[in-house]
Amino acid sequence: MGLLDELEQQAQQRKASADDAEKRKSQREEIFRTQLEPGMNALHEFLGKLVANLKLLQPKKQLRFALVGYGDIVGYIEHEYDLKSNQQPGSREIVLGFHCQVASEECPTVEVVGASKVRTVAGAFQRYHLGGLLEPKKDGNGEVISAKFNAKGRIPMTASFFADADGAAVRMNFVNFDALGTATKNVAPAQLNEATFDAIGRYLMREESNLFQEALSDSFRAQLRTKVQQDQIKRRWESKIGEQQKADLARIKREQSLAGRFAKPAAPESKPAAGASWLDRIKGLVKK
């Protein structure tokens, strides 16, 4: 193959690759236009209705967040919601924000001793926008070596939903819901339906929700059932074998005990009298 042929072949390969990339881009844009964008519009409408009802009903919902070094932070949702939507050519973002008001009287007052432990708990309080450091005691260098903590303040809670033409799913982030921190989930375009919206709504209201439960195929469920049955059979056999081993060990001990009772005692070995001379001992050996 000549030089021009090689260059022509490389040019064709590059063009084919560019055509494939352009085709994939067109497909993603089509998915965004026909599935993701309508789904995000429906989600925004659903969240708007949900927020309106929550503002009207004002349900009192207790939340608990575990904080290492402190304990459980108890709070209640404030029904002041901020629903925002940002739409750009080829992308859409929805953000819902509100707060959890900490109930200080229901939170523990914890005394933390040790400079490093105090820094750890104080840093966690600061990270989650909490106050409540009480009665700090300092050493000669001015470092806090002990303090009491009683959580107070407002914990920000945020749910964001993002979709664009470059991706093939809706990316959902939930900040400070199940726990202090961020939980993330991706949802395919086909899953933007009433069932998913209902799961999102229940999750936001801190009710029982299957939002983070992955759907399992029938074949995988069958595999799980088979494995459970196999494990049960294995445990039953292990239990039977263990019981049999115990019975065999007990039988062997009984047999050894009986054999020891009827065994003939050995004749005691004659020993020279104490104080006997070496000559007497030698004579005794000769007589034997």
Helices and strands as residue ranges (DSSP letters): H 3-31, I 32-36, H 37-57, E 62-67, E 71-88, E 91-102, G 104-106, E 109-113, H 115-127, E 130-138, E 144-164, E 170-175, E 182-187, G 189-191, H 194-204, H 218-262, H 278-287
